[in-house]
């Protein structure tokens, strides 16, 4: 992202390219700005579930002034 935000998926079912495409489509469909700090994590989680059929939890990590949005798969029954 232009602001230095990164996205990481910790599972094995979604490629980096698919994750990038998902983020761009999410921004477009939800009318989100480039500023990921304003995004609603619950909307992002629901959109991920709709697109990939996998439940995730979005975790925000700050490193050296940059934000990393980590897409953490949630185990079934957890």
N, C-alpha and C positions, 0 to 999 in steps of 0.2 A: 504494500500500500504506500502511497506517497508520504504518509506520516511515519513510516517505519514499522507499522503494525505487521506482524507475521502471523501465520496460521499454521497449526500443526495438528495432524490427526494421528492418534496413538494406536489405532487399530490396524488391521491388515486388508480390509475390504475396499478402501477408497484410495485411488492413486493421487499423487500430488496434482496432476493435471485436472482430475475430476474435482478435487477440492477447490482449486483456483476457479474453475468454471462455476461451481456451486456458490462461492462467495460473491462473484460478480453478478450472477443471476439473482441472488438474495438481495443484494444492494438495489438492483434495478426493480425487482418486483415489490419490494417493501418500501421503496422510496427512501432508502437510507443514504446518508451522506458518506463521504470518504472518511469521516472521523468515526472510526470503529468504537471509540470510547462512549459514544452516544447510543450504540446499538443495544437492543433488548435481547439479552442472552436467551430468554425463554422462547422468543420468536425464532431465534437462530436454531435452537435445539429442535423445535417443532418442524421447521423447514427442513432440517437435516433428516429427521425421521421420515418425513414425506418423500424426500428425494431418494434416500438410500435405504430406508427401512430399518434403520439402526438407531437405538436410543443412545444419546450422548449427553454429557454434561460439559458445558463450556466453562473452562477455568481461565482466569485472566492472570497473567504473570507479567511483572515489570522487570525489565533487564536493561540496564544502561540507558534509561530514558525511552525505551521502546516497549510497546505492549505486544505480548504474544498471547493469542487466543488459542488455547489448547482444546482440541475436541477429544474428550476422554470417553471411550465407549463405556456404557453402563451394563454390567452383567445382568442377565435375566434373573428376576427374583430379588434383585438387590434394592 
